[in-house]
Amino acid sequence: MDSNKKDLETLKVLLVHWVNHNKSHQEKFDEWVERSSELGKEEVSEYIKKASEYIDKANEMLMEAKKNM
């Protein structure tokens, strides 16, 4: 397998891996949205929620990248 073909295969695998990795972090973010709110840290909760939303957007972009492989 030539170097370019190998790199393309690696990239396909990485794109899926990155989405899955992001989702695992996002689960913790979502957990802490609720917990920080329960602790009375509403502003902190909102920032974590926004970060989770950015992960959704990042995952959308990664999946679009994969579609264009």
N, C-alpha and C positions, 0 to 999 in steps of 0.2 A: 504494500500500500504506500503510495507516495505521501510526502509530508503534508501537502495541502488537503488531500482526502482524509488523512488521519486527523488533522486539525478541525475539519468540518464535523467529523463524527464526534470528536471531543466536545466541540461547541454545542452540538445538539444535546449531548448528555448533561453538560453544565447548565444549560438553560432550564432543563427540567429540575435538576438538582437545586438550583438557586430558588426556583419557585417553591419547592418543597421545604427548603431551609427557611425561607421567609415565612412560610405558613407556620412552621413550628415556633418561631419567635412571636408571630402574631397572636398565637393562642395565649402566650404569657402576657403580652401587651393587653389583650382583652380581659384577662383575669385581673390585671392590675388597674384597669379602668374602674372596675367595680370596687375593688378593695380600697383604692385611694379615695374614691368617693365616700365609701363607708367611714374612712378615717377623717372625713371633713375636708379633704384636699381636692375641692371641686376643680380648681384651676389646673392642678397637676393632672387630674383625671381627664380633663378636656385636651390637654397637650398629648397625653398618651393615646387618647382616642384618635386624635388627628394623625399621630404617627402611624397608627394602625391603618387608617385610611390611605396614607401614602404607600404603605406596603401593598395594599390592594392595587393601587395604580401602578406601582413598580412591577407587580406580578402580571398585570395586563400587558405592560410593555414587553416583558420577557416572553410572554406567550405569543405576542405579535411577532417578535423577533424569530421565534421558533417556526411560526407559520411561513416565514419568508426565507427559510433555509433551503 
